[in-house]
């Protein structure tokens, strides 16, 4: 795992990352599964936890997230959904820390927010930060999420946009806003 962490850290250092938007200290950060690659570097220094699956790939992601100073909430959507929800509530409400959540992870469907997550965000009366990510040059994997890996030395454009969950009537409107933000980031990255 040490080798994987080293490769990741060296790889993301080659990226030419440009960031716009405010990154608050107390928010629920939402981003798509296929756009996660550069985000640990960009959010380094923020205090909070990331919701990650306890799968084999999740263990690697957890190890790398911890190396950047983030806590990890390990929870399986299918097996430990309530444990994850409880930990999110505790982290956000009691500990007053940010939480990073991949709303279409770990197995999709791609770019769809789970209704249960939306209800949880409403219950928390959460401040949310949507993250849009675009790459100038990247490869797309043949995975369920069409994971995008930026090529070394590629331009990466990241947009942070802040809202209050009550601005959204339902998960479909929240999905549309996150998709729109990613579309903007993709267009700007190609300039």
Backbone as a printed PyTorch tensor [residue, N CA C, xyz], in Angstrom:
tensor([[[  0.8180,  -1.1960,   0.0000],
         [  0.0000,   0.0000,   0.0000],
         [  0.8620,   1.2610,   0.0000]],

        [[  2.0080,   1.2010,   0.6350],
         [  2.9120,   2.3530,   0.6600],
         [  3.2980,   2.7620,  -0.7590]],

        [[  3.5260,   1.7820,  -1.6230],
         [  3.8940,   2.0520,  -3.0130],
         [  2.7410,   2.7320,  -3.7530]],

        [[  1.5120,   2.2610,  -3.5260],
         [  0.3450,   2.8470,  -4.1810],
         [  0.1710,   4.2980,  -3.7360]],

        [[  0.3320,   4.5430,  -2.4220],
         [  0.2260,   5.9080,  -1.9070],
         [  1.2850,   6.8020,  -2.5520]],

        [[  2.5060,   6.3110,  -2.6610],
         [  3.5970,   7.0820,  -3.2680],
         [  3.2820,   7.4010,  -4.7370]],

        [[  2.8320,   6.4000,  -5.4790],
         [  2.4930,   6.5970,  -6.9020],
         [  1.3870,   7.6430,  -7.0350]],

        [[  0.3520,   7.5260,  -6.2080],
         [ -0.7520,   8.4860,  -6.2760],
         [ -0.2440,   9.9080,  -6.0210]],

        [[  0.5250,  10.0780,  -4.9490],
         [  0.9840,  11.4230,  -4.5850],
         [  1.8820,  12.0250,  -5.6640]],

        [[  2.7350,  11.2290,  -6.2460],
         [  3.6050,  11.7250,  -7.3240],
         [  2.7590,  12.0540,  -8.5500]],

        [[  1.8330,  11.1750,  -8.8750],
         [  0.9890,  11.3590, -10.0620],
         [  0.1870,  12.6610,  -9.9720]],

        [[ -0.5080,  12.8910,  -8.8370],
         [ -1.3400,  14.0900,  -8.7370],
         [ -0.5030,  15.3680,  -8.7040]],

        [[  0.7610,  15.2650,  -8.2870],
         [  1.6260,  16.4460,  -8.2980],
         [  1.9560,  16.8860,  -9.7260]],

        [[  1.8310,  15.9790, -10.7020],
         [  2.1140,  16.3570, -12.0870],
         [  0.9660,  17.1490, -12.7070]],

        [[ -0.2200,  17.0590, -12.1080],
         [ -1.4020,  17.6990, -12.6990],
         [ -1.3720,  19.2080, -12.5060]],

        [[ -1.8100,  19.9190, -13.5170],
         [ -1.8990,  21.3840, -13.4640],
         [ -3.3140,  21.7400, -13.0340]],

        [[ -3.5070,  21.8320, -11.7280],
         [ -4.8460,  21.9940, -11.1650],
         [ -5.1700,  23.4670, -10.9320]],

        [[ -6.3310,  23.8790, -11.4430],
         [ -6.8580,  25.2160, -11.1930],
         [ -8.1830,  25.0420, -10.4580]],

        [[ -8.3520,  25.8030,  -9.3790],
         [ -9.5400,  25.6610,  -8.5390],
         [-10.2450,  27.0080,  -8.4290]],

        [[-11.5700,  26.9910,  -8.5600],
         [-12.3730,  28.1830,  -8.2790],
         [-13.4740,  27.8060,  -7.3010]],

        [[-13.8770,  28.7940,  -6.4970],
         [-14.9540,  28.5690,  -5.5350],
         [-14.4180,  28.3680,  -4.1350]],

        [[-15.2800,  28.6260,  -3.2000],
         [-14.9540,  28.5470,  -1.7780],
         [-15.0830,  27.1180,  -1.2710]],

        [[-14.0880,  26.6970,  -0.4770],
         [-14.0920,  25.3660,   0.1430],
         [-14.3250,  25.5310,   1.6450]],

        [[-15.5800,  25.4830,   2.0890],
         [-15.8660,  25.7530,   3.5020],
         [-15.3330,  24.6730,   4.4330]],

        [[-15.1520,  25.0630,   5.6980],
         [-14.6680,  24.1210,   6.7100],
         [-15.7700,  23.2160,   7.2420]],

        [[-17.0220,  23.5780,   6.9900],
         [-18.1270,  22.8030,   7.5620],
         [-19.2090,  22.6190,   6.5030]],

        [[-19.1410,  21.4940,   5.8070],
         [-20.0650,  21.2420,   4.7090],
         [-20.0920,  19.7500,   4.4060]],

        [[-21.1220,  19.3370,   3.6780],
         [-21.1530,  17.9990,   3.0950],
         [-20.7080,  18.1690,   1.6470]],

        [[-19.5640,  17.5970,   1.3000],
         [-19.0130,  17.6910,  -0.0510],
         [-19.5450,  16.5350,  -0.8920]],

        [[-20.1100,  16.8390,  -2.0570],
         [-20.6560,  15.8210,  -2.9480],
         [-19.9500,  15.8720,  -4.2920]],

        [[-19.5320,  14.7060,  -4.7920],
         [-18.8140,  14.6160,  -6.0670],
         [-19.0420,  13.2410,  -6.6550]],

        [[-19.0230,  13.1530,  -7.9860],
         [-19.2780,  11.8770,  -8.6660],
         [-18.1000,  10.9200,  -8.5290]],

        [[-18.4070,   9.6330,  -8.5530],
         [-17.4150,   8.5660,  -8.4030],
         [-16.3370,   8.6270,  -9.4850]],

        [[-16.7060,   8.9630, -10.7020],
         [-15.7250,   8.9550, -11.7950],
         [-14.8210,  10.1830, -11.7960]],

        [[-15.0250,  11.1040, -10.8510],
         [-14.2520,  12.3550, -10.8150],
         [-13.3870,  12.4940,  -9.5610]],

        [[-13.2080,  11.4240,  -8.8150],
         [-12.5690,  11.5380,  -7.4940],
         [-11.0480,  11.7090,  -7.5350]],

        [[-10.4080,  11.3770,  -8.6330],
         [ -8.9580,  11.2130,  -8.6340],
         [ -8.1650,  12.3730,  -8.0140]],

        [[ -8.3740,  13.6470,  -8.3890],
         [ -7.4990,  14.6970,  -7.8540],
         [ -7.9790,  15.3240,  -6.5460]],

        [[ -9.1090,  14.9000,  -6.0150],
         [ -9.7370,  15.6660,  -4.9450],
         [ -9.0170,  15.6230,  -3.6080]],

        [[ -8.3480,  14.5500,  -3.2650],
         [ -7.6400,  14.5100,  -1.9830],
         [ -6.5550,  15.5890,  -1.9300]],

        [[ -5.8550,  15.7630,  -3.0400],
         [ -4.8120,  16.8010,  -3.0780],
         [ -5.4200,  18.1900,  -2.9080]],

        [[ -6.5350,  18.4330,  -3.5670],
         [ -7.1600,  19.7590,  -3.5490],
         [ -7.7660,  20.0750,  -2.1750]],

        [[ -8.2460,  19.0630,  -1.4750],
         [ -8.8890,  19.2800,  -0.1760],
         [ -7.9400,  19.0640,   1.0040]],

        [[ -6.6860,  18.7720,   0.7190],
         [ -5.7060,  18.5440,   1.7890],
         [ -5.7040,  19.7420,   2.7460]],

        [[ -5.6910,  19.4470,   4.0360],
         [ -5.6970,  20.4950,   5.0420],
         [ -7.0730,  20.7510,   5.6340]],

        [[ -8.1240,  20.2890,   4.9570],
         [ -9.4750,  20.4170,   5.4980],
         [ -9.6890,  19.3120,   6.5280]],

        [[-10.3970,  19.6360,   7.5990],
         [-10.6930,  18.6140,   8.6010],
         [-12.0270,  17.9770,   8.2720]],

        [[-12.0330,  16.6640,   8.2580],
         [-13.2760,  15.9800,   7.9710],
         [-13.0710,  14.5060,   7.7210]],

        [[-14.1570,  13.8680,   7.3050],
         [-14.1390,  12.4370,   7.0280],
         [-14.7150,  12.1820,   5.6490]],

        [[-14.3340,  11.0540,   5.0800],
         [-14.8110,  10.6450,   3.7690],
         [-15.5270,   9.3060,   3.9250]],

        [[-16.7100,   9.1950,   3.3150],
         [-17.4500,   7.9350,   3.3310],
         [-16.8850,   7.0320,   2.2420]],

        [[-16.3670,   5.8610,   2.6480],
         [-15.7230,   4.9390,   1.7070],
         [-16.2140,   3.5150,   1.9820]],

        [[-16.4210,   2.7710,   0.9230],
         [-16.8340,   1.3760,   1.0160],
         [-15.7120,   0.5260,   1.6170]],

        [[-16.0490,  -0.5070,   2.3990],
         [-15.0140,  -1.3780,   2.9590],
         [-14.5210,  -2.4490,   1.9820]],

        [[-14.7590,  -2.2680,   0.6870],
         [-14.2990,  -3.2150,  -0.3370],
         [-12.7730,  -3.1800,  -0.4610]],

        [[-12.2290,  -4.0400,  -1.3030],
         [-10.7730,  -4.0550,  -1.5220],
         [-10.2890,  -2.7160,  -2.0740]],

        [[-10.9790,  -2.1950,  -3.0880],
         [-10.6220,  -0.8780,  -3.6300],
         [-10.8150,   0.2090,  -2.5830]],

        [[-11.8650,   0.0600,  -1.7780],
         [-12.1270,   1.0200,  -0.7130],
         [-11.0200,   1.0590,   0.3200]],

        [[-10.4270,  -0.0960,   0.6160],
         [ -9.3100,  -0.1420,   1.5800],
         [ -8.1260,   0.6800,   1.0720]],

        [[ -7.8540,   0.5790,  -0.2270],
         [ -6.7640,   1.3720,  -0.8220],
         [ -7.1050,   2.8520,  -0.7280]],

        [[ -8.3530,   3.2110,  -1.1030],
         [ -8.7840,   4.6130,  -1.0370],
         [ -8.7140,   5.1350,   0.4030]],

        [[ -9.1110,   4.3050,   1.3720],
         [ -9.0600,   4.7040,   2.7840],
         [ -7.6330,   4.9930,   3.2170]],

        [[ -6.7150,   4.1430,   2.8120],
         [ -5.3080,   4.3120,   3.1650],
         [ -4.7690,   5.6350,   2.6170]],

        [[ -5.0870,   5.9310,   1.3610],
         [ -4.6140,   7.1750,   0.7450],
         [ -5.2950,   8.3800,   1.4070]],

        [[ -6.6040,   8.2880,   1.6710],
         [ -7.3230,   9.3960,   2.3190],
         [ -6.7190,   9.7100,   3.6890]],

        [[ -6.4150,   8.6740,   4.4480],
         [ -5.8100,   8.8940,   5.7760],
         [ -4.4310,   9.5490,   5.6600]],

        [[ -3.6970,   9.2190,   4.6000],
         [ -2.3640,   9.8140,   4.4270],
         [ -2.4510,  11.3170,   4.1380]],

        [[ -3.6100,  11.7820,   3.7080],
         [ -3.8370,  13.2150,   3.4860],
         [ -4.4870,  13.8800,   4.7040]],

        [[ -4.6520,  13.1300,   5.7900],
         [ -5.1730,  13.6940,   7.0290],
         [ -6.6710,  13.5860,   7.2210]],

        [[ -7.3580,  12.8420,   6.3630],
         [ -8.8010,  12.6920,   6.4940],
         [ -9.1500,  11.4700,   7.3270]],

        [[-10.2360,  11.5700,   8.0750],
         [-10.8010,  10.3990,   8.7250],
         [-11.6190,   9.6380,   7.6950]],

        [[-11.9590,   8.4030,   8.0220],
         [-12.7190,   7.5720,   7.0830],
         [-13.9330,   6.9890,   7.8000]],

        [[-15.0740,   7.0690,   7.1450],
         [-16.2830,   6.3700,   7.5900],
         [-16.4230,   5.1870,   6.6460]],

        [[-16.1580,   3.9820,   7.1530],
         [-16.2810,   2.7870,   6.3180],
         [-17.6900,   2.2420,   6.4550]],

        [[-18.3860,   2.1850,   5.3430],
         [-19.7570,   1.6980,   5.3810],
         [-20.1460,   1.1730,   4.0090]],

        [[-20.7960,   0.0360,   4.0110],
         [-21.3020,  -0.5600,   2.7850],
         [-22.7560,  -0.1450,   2.5990]],

        [[-23.0920,   0.3660,   1.4210],
         [-24.4630,   0.8020,   1.1590],
         [-25.4430,  -0.3530,   1.3270]],

        [[-25.0520,  -1.5190,   0.8880],
         [-25.9690,  -2.6620,   0.9490],
         [-26.0280,  -3.3200,   2.3270]],

        [[-24.8940,  -3.3630,   3.0410],
         [-24.8640,  -4.1230,   4.2900],
         [-24.9300,  -3.2480,   5.5430]],

        [[-24.3320,  -2.0640,   5.5020],
         [-24.2170,  -1.2510,   6.7170],
         [-24.7380,   0.1580,   6.5130]],

        [[-25.7770,   0.2940,   5.7480],
         [-26.3160,   1.6110,   5.3850],
         [-26.6010,   2.4540,   6.6230]],

        [[-27.2030,   1.8480,   7.6690],
         [-27.5760,   2.6230,   8.8510],
         [-26.3550,   3.0170,   9.6650]],

        [[-25.3410,   2.1630,   9.6790],
         [-24.1010,   2.5020,  10.3680],
         [-23.4720,   3.7370,   9.7170]],

        [[-23.4300,   3.7460,   8.3910],
         [-22.8790,   4.8870,   7.6750],
         [-23.6620,   6.1520,   7.9430]],

        [[-25.0040,   6.0580,   7.9150],
         [-25.8490,   7.2220,   8.1800],
         [-25.6060,   7.7560,   9.5850]],

        [[-25.5090,   6.8490,  10.5670],
         [-25.2540,   7.2560,  11.9480],
         [-23.9160,   7.9880,  12.0590]],

        [[-22.8820,   7.4430,  11.4140],
         [-21.5530,   8.0740,  11.4640],
         [-21.5410,   9.4440,  10.7800]],

        [[-22.2960,   9.5690,   9.6740],
         [-22.3850,  10.8670,   8.9920],
         [-23.0550,  11.8860,   9.9120]],

        [[-24.1530,  11.4840,  10.5470],
         [-24.8610,  12.3820,  11.4680],
         [-23.9390,  12.8010,  12.6030]],

        [[-23.2560,  11.8380,  13.2070],
         [-22.3540,  12.1300,  14.3290],
         [-21.2320,  13.0750,  13.8940]],

        [[-20.6110,  12.7660,  12.7560],
         [-19.4850,  13.5750,  12.2860],
         [-19.9220,  14.9970,  11.9720]],

        [[-21.0600,  15.1310,  11.2830],
         [-21.5020,  16.4550,  10.8310],
         [-22.1470,  17.2610,  11.9600]],

        [[-23.0660,  16.6570,  12.7010],
         [-23.8250,  17.4050,  13.7190],
         [-23.0780,  17.5370,  15.0490]],

        [[-22.5390,  16.4200,  15.5450],
         [-21.9120,  16.4500,  16.8700],
         [-20.4730,  16.9490,  16.8030]],

        [[-19.6820,  16.3800,  15.8810],
         [-18.2690,  16.7440,  15.8080],
         [-18.0330,  18.0190,  15.0010]],

        [[-19.0550,  18.4690,  14.2550],
         [-18.9700,  19.6860,  13.4280],
         [-17.8360,  19.6160,  12.4170]],

        [[-17.7370,  18.4630,  11.7530],
         [-16.7160,  18.2530,  10.7160],
         [-17.3890,  18.0800,   9.3580]],

        [[-16.6530,  18.3950,   8.3200],
         [-17.1440,  18.1550,   6.9610],
         [-17.1350,  16.6660,   6.6600]],

        [[-17.9730,  16.2750,   5.6990],
         [-18.0380,  14.8860,   5.2530],
         [-18.0250,  14.8750,   3.7280]],

        [[-17.1510,  14.0450,   3.1450],
         [-17.1220,  13.8470,   1.7020],
         [-17.9150,  12.6050,   1.3400]],

        [[-18.8660,  12.7630,   0.4170],
         [-19.7350,  11.6470,   0.0280],
         [-19.7950,  11.5580,  -1.4890]],

        [[-19.6720,  10.3480,  -1.9910],
         [-19.8330,  10.0790,  -3.4220],
         [-21.2690,   9.5900,  -3.5940]],

        [[-22.1910,  10.4670,  -4.0530],
         [-23.6040,  10.0950,  -4.0440],
         [-24.0040,   8.9980,  -5.0230]],

        [[-23.1460,   8.6710,  -6.0000],
         [-23.4770,   7.5620,  -6.9090],
         [-22.6120,   6.3310,  -6.6450]],

        [[-21.8140,   6.3630,  -5.6010],
         [-20.9430,   5.2380,  -5.2860],
         [-21.6020,   4.2860,  -4.3040]],

        [[-21.0080,   3.1320,  -4.0900],
         [-19.8260,   2.6250,  -4.7830],
         [-20.1210,   1.8640,  -6.0720]],

        [[-21.4120,   1.5840,  -6.3440],
         [-21.7180,   0.7570,  -7.5190],
         [-22.7660,   1.3520,  -8.4450]],

        [[-23.1080,   2.6090,  -8.2500],
         [-24.0410,   3.2590,  -9.1470],
         [-25.4800,   3.1500,  -8.6860]],

        [[-26.3820,   3.5170,  -9.5640],
         [-26.1670,   3.8810, -10.9650],
         [-25.4170,   5.2150, -11.1140]],

        [[-24.7220,   5.3070, -12.2240],
         [-23.8560,   6.4500, -12.5100],
         [-24.6500,   7.7540, -12.5190]],

        [[-24.0940,   8.7440, -11.8130],
         [-24.6370,  10.1040, -11.7530],
         [-26.0870,  10.1590, -11.2740]],

        [[-26.3940,   9.2600, -10.3360],
         [-27.7140,   9.2550,  -9.7000],
         [-27.5240,   9.3570,  -8.1920]],

        [[-28.2500,  10.2740,  -7.5700],
         [-28.1890,  10.4350,  -6.1190],
         [-29.2470,   9.5380,  -5.4850]],

        [[-28.8300,   8.7520,  -4.5160],
         [-29.7490,   7.8320,  -3.8520],
         [-30.7580,   8.6310,  -3.0190]],

        [[-32.0530,   8.2880,  -3.1150],
         [-33.0870,   9.0250,  -2.3640],
         [-32.8200,   9.0390,  -0.8560]],

        [[-32.2650,   7.9420,  -0.3240],
         [-31.9830,   7.8750,   1.1100],
         [-30.9470,   8.9210,   1.5150]],

        [[-29.9560,   9.1480,   0.6560],
         [-28.9380,  10.1560,   0.9440],
         [-29.5780,  11.5430,   0.9510]],

        [[-30.4360,  11.8050,  -0.0160],
         [-31.1010,  13.1050,  -0.0720],
         [-31.9220,  13.3440,   1.1990]],

        [[-32.6440,  12.3170,   1.6560],
         [-33.4350,  12.4410,   2.8890],
         [-32.5260,  12.7180,   4.0910]],

        [[-31.3700,  12.0590,   4.1310],
         [-30.4200,  12.2810,   5.2190],
         [-29.9040,  13.7230,   5.1970]],

        [[-29.5710,  14.2340,   4.0190],
         [-29.0980,  15.6130,   3.9000],
         [-30.1730,  16.5950,   4.3650]],

        [[-31.4260,  16.3080,   4.0350],
         [-32.5410,  17.1520,   4.4890],
         [-32.6620,  17.1070,   6.0110]],

        [[-32.5400,  15.8910,   6.5620],
         [-32.6360,  15.7370,   8.0220],
         [-31.5350,  16.5270,   8.7220]],

        [[-30.3550,  16.5410,   8.1350],
         [-29.2210,  17.2730,   8.7070],
         [-29.3350,  18.7800,   8.4920]],

        [[-30.2850,  19.2020,   7.6170],
         [-30.3710,  20.6100,   7.2180],
         [-28.9830,  21.0830,   6.7660]],

        [[-28.3680,  20.2710,   5.9220],
         [-26.9440,  20.3910,   5.6130],
         [-26.5970,  21.5540,   4.6920]],

        [[-25.4240,  22.1110,   4.9640],
         [-24.7430,  22.9450,   3.9870],
         [-24.0700,  21.9580,   3.0470]],

        [[-24.2070,  22.1510,   1.7480],
         [-23.5840,  21.2170,   0.8190],
         [-22.6730,  21.9720,  -0.1440]],

        [[-21.6050,  21.2990,  -0.5260],
         [-20.6640,  21.8300,  -1.4990],
         [-20.5790,  20.8230,  -2.6320]],

        [[-21.0220,  21.2360,  -3.8070],
         [-20.9420,  20.3810,  -4.9900],
         [-19.6100,  20.6370,  -5.6710]],

        [[-19.0010,  19.5670,  -6.1780],
         [-17.6960,  19.6860,  -6.8130],
         [-17.7820,  19.2230,  -8.2590]],

        [[-17.4090,  20.1080,  -9.1670],
         [-17.3250,  19.7800, -10.5810],
         [-15.8690,  19.6440, -10.9790]],

        [[-15.5540,  18.6140, -11.7530],
         [-14.1720,  18.3310, -12.1420],
         [-14.0980,  18.1010, -13.6470]],

        [[-13.1270,  18.7460, -14.2890],
         [-12.9060,  18.5320, -15.7150],
         [-11.4250,  18.3800, -16.0090]],

        [[-11.1080,  17.5670, -16.9960],
         [ -9.7200,  17.3290, -17.3980],
         [ -9.5450,  17.7100, -18.8690]],

        [[ -8.3820,  18.2600, -19.1960],
         [ -8.1020,  18.5540, -20.6040],
         [ -7.8180,  17.2570, -21.3550]],

        [[ -6.9630,  16.3960, -20.7610],
         [ -6.6240,  15.1080, -21.3800],
         [ -6.7910,  14.0050, -20.3420]],

        [[ -7.5270,  12.9770, -20.7240],
         [ -7.7870,  11.8900, -19.7760],
         [ -8.1480,  10.6250, -20.5420]],

        [[ -8.1090,   9.5200, -19.8090],
         [ -8.6060,   8.2660, -20.3710],
         [ -9.8350,   7.8520, -19.5640]],

        [[-10.7600,   7.1880, -20.2340],
         [-11.9830,   6.7270, -19.5910],
         [-11.9500,   5.2020, -19.5200]],

        [[-12.1640,   4.6690, -18.3370],
         [-12.1660,   3.2270, -18.1340],
         [-13.5260,   2.6390, -18.4990]],

        [[-13.5450,   1.3730, -18.8200],
         [-14.7920,   0.6770, -19.1310],
         [-15.3710,   0.0990, -17.8430]],

        [[-15.6600,   0.9630, -16.9120],
         [-16.2430,   0.5720, -15.6320],
         [-17.6630,   1.1260, -15.5540]],

        [[-18.4290,   0.7220, -14.5300],
         [-19.8200,   1.1670, -14.4040],
         [-19.9300,   2.6880, -14.3770]],

        [[-18.9060,   3.3610, -13.8000],
         [-18.9620,   4.8160, -13.6570],
         [-18.2380,   5.5680, -14.7710]],

        [[-17.5990,   4.8090, -15.6870],
         [-16.7710,   5.4200, -16.7390],
         [-15.7050,   6.3120, -16.1010]],

        [[-14.9710,   5.7130, -15.1630],
         [-13.9550,   6.4280, -14.3870],
         [-12.9880,   7.1580, -15.2970]],

        [[-12.7040,   8.4120, -14.9410],
         [-11.8010,   9.2360, -15.7290],
         [-10.4810,   9.4300, -14.9910]],

        [[ -9.3950,   9.1170, -15.6790],
         [ -8.0520,   9.3060, -15.1320],
         [ -7.3560,  10.3810, -15.9550]],

        [[ -7.0500,  11.5280, -15.3330],
         [ -6.3440,  12.5610, -16.0830],
         [ -4.9430,  12.0780, -16.4420]],

        [[ -4.4910,  12.4180, -17.6360],
         [ -3.1380,  12.0500, -18.0380],
         [ -2.1380,  12.9060, -17.2800]],

        [[ -0.9340,  12.3980, -17.0250],
         [  0.0780,  13.2100, -16.3390],
         [  0.2730,  14.5400, -17.0620]],

        [[  0.4360,  15.6120, -16.2770],
         [  0.6850,  16.9780, -16.7620],
         [ -0.5390,  17.5990, -17.4430]],

        [[ -1.6820,  16.9460, -17.3220],
         [ -2.9150,  17.4900, -17.8950],
         [ -3.4200,  18.6540, -17.0490]],

        [[ -4.1380,  19.5610, -17.7050],
         [ -4.8450,  20.6300, -17.0040],
         [ -6.0780,  20.0170, -16.3440]],

        [[ -6.3200,  20.3980, -15.0880],
         [ -7.4940,  19.9520, -14.3350],
         [ -8.1880,  21.2050, -13.8150]],

        [[ -9.4780,  21.3000, -14.0550],
         [-10.2420,  22.4530, -13.5840],
         [-11.3020,  21.9560, -12.6100]],

        [[-11.3240,  22.5520, -11.4100],
         [-12.2400,  22.1140, -10.3540],
         [-13.0550,  23.3080,  -9.8580]],

        [[-14.3750,  23.1160,  -9.7990],
         [-15.2920,  24.1540,  -9.3160],
         [-15.9500,  23.6790,  -8.0230]],

        [[-15.9010,  24.5240,  -6.9920],
         [-16.6380,  24.2940,  -5.7510],
         [-17.8090,  25.2630,  -5.7200]],

        [[-19.0090,  24.7450,  -5.4980],
         [-20.1990,  25.5880,  -5.4650],
         [-21.0170,  25.2250,  -4.2250]],

        [[-21.3760,  26.2330,  -3.4400],
         [-21.9950,  26.0150,  -2.1310],
         [-23.4850,  26.3270,  -2.1220]],

        [[-24.2320,  25.4910,  -1.3960],
         [-25.6800,  25.6030,  -1.3190],
         [-26.1390,  25.2110,   0.0810]],

        [[-27.4170,  25.3930,   0.3110],
         [-28.0830,  24.8420,   1.4810],
         [-29.0480,  23.8000,   0.9180]],

        [[-29.1320,  22.6520,   1.5250],
         [-29.9140,  21.5390,   0.9540],
         [-31.3680,  21.9320,   0.6970]],

        [[-31.8910,  22.8620,   1.4670],
         [-33.2910,  23.2630,   1.2800],
         [-33.5320,  24.0360,  -0.0120]],

        [[-32.4510,  24.3680,  -0.7300],
         [-32.5960,  24.9830,  -2.0480],
         [-33.0610,  23.9560,  -3.0910]],

        [[-33.0130,  22.6670,  -2.7240],
         [-33.3710,  21.5970,  -3.6570],
         [-34.6110,  20.8590,  -3.1640]],

        [[-35.5910,  20.7450,  -4.0480],
         [-36.8440,  20.0750,  -3.7030],
         [-36.6930,  18.5660,  -3.6350]],

        [[-35.8350,  18.0150,  -4.4850],
         [-35.6740,  16.5610,  -4.5400],
         [-34.2870,  16.2090,  -5.0740]],

        [[-33.9760,  14.9140,  -5.0370],
         [-32.6360,  14.4670,  -5.4570],
         [-32.3970,  14.6800,  -6.9430]],

        [[-33.4430,  14.6840,  -7.7480],
         [-33.2770,  14.8890,  -9.1930],
         [-32.7440,  16.2850,  -9.4880]],

        [[-33.2420,  17.2850,  -8.7850],
         [-32.7570,  18.6560,  -8.9860],
         [-31.3050,  18.7970,  -8.5100]],

        [[-30.9700,  18.1130,  -7.4260],
         [-29.5910,  18.1320,  -6.9380],
         [-28.6650,  17.4410,  -7.9410]],

        [[-29.0930,  16.3130,  -8.4810],
         [-28.3250,  15.6130,  -9.5330],
         [-28.0520,  16.5320, -10.7140]],

        [[-29.1000,  17.2120, -11.1740],
         [-28.9730,  18.0970, -12.3390],
         [-27.9540,  19.1970, -12.0860]],

        [[-27.9560,  19.7360, -10.8670],
         [-27.0020,  20.8020, -10.5360],
         [-25.5690,  20.2730, -10.5210]],

        [[-25.3710,  19.0650,  -9.9810],
         [-24.0340,  18.4750,  -9.9500],
         [-23.5610,  18.1100, -11.3530]],

        [[-24.4560,  17.6240, -12.1840],
         [-24.1100,  17.3170, -13.5750],
         [-23.7490,  18.6100, -14.3140]],

        [[-24.5350,  19.6650, -14.1180],
         [-24.2750,  20.9590, -14.7690],
         [-22.9050,  21.5010, -14.3620]],

        [[-22.5870,  21.4010, -13.0900],
         [-21.3000,  21.8900, -12.5880],
         [-20.1370,  21.1290, -13.2290]],

        [[-20.2960,  19.8140, -13.3610],
         [-19.2530,  19.0120, -14.0060],
         [-19.1340,  19.3420, -15.4890]],

        [[-20.2530,  19.5970, -16.1520],
         [-20.2100,  19.9920, -17.5620],
         [-19.4400,  21.2970, -17.7420]],

        [[-19.6680,  22.2660, -16.8480],
         [-18.9200,  23.5290, -16.9070],
         [-17.4290,  23.2790, -16.7270]],

        [[-17.0820,  22.4810, -15.7130],
         [-15.6670,  22.2030, -15.4400],
         [-15.0090,  21.5300, -16.6390]],

        [[-15.7210,  20.6120, -17.2800],
         [-15.1720,  19.9160, -18.4550],
         [-14.9330,  20.8890, -19.6110]],

        [[-15.8640,  21.7980, -19.8390],
         [-15.6950,  22.7840, -20.9160],
         [-14.5290,  23.7160, -20.6490]],

        [[-14.4350,  24.2080, -19.4170],
         [-13.3530,  25.1370, -19.0650],
         [-11.9940,  24.4570, -19.1300]],

        [[-11.9210,  23.1930, -18.7250],
         [-10.6430,  22.4620, -18.7310],
         [-10.0950,  22.3200, -20.1520]],

        [[-10.9620,  22.2850, -21.1160],
         [-10.5180,  22.0830, -22.5080],
         [-10.0300,  23.3700, -23.1840]],

        [[-10.2440,  24.5260, -22.5290],
         [ -9.8140,  25.8030, -23.1170],
         [ -8.3010,  25.9240, -23.0820]]])
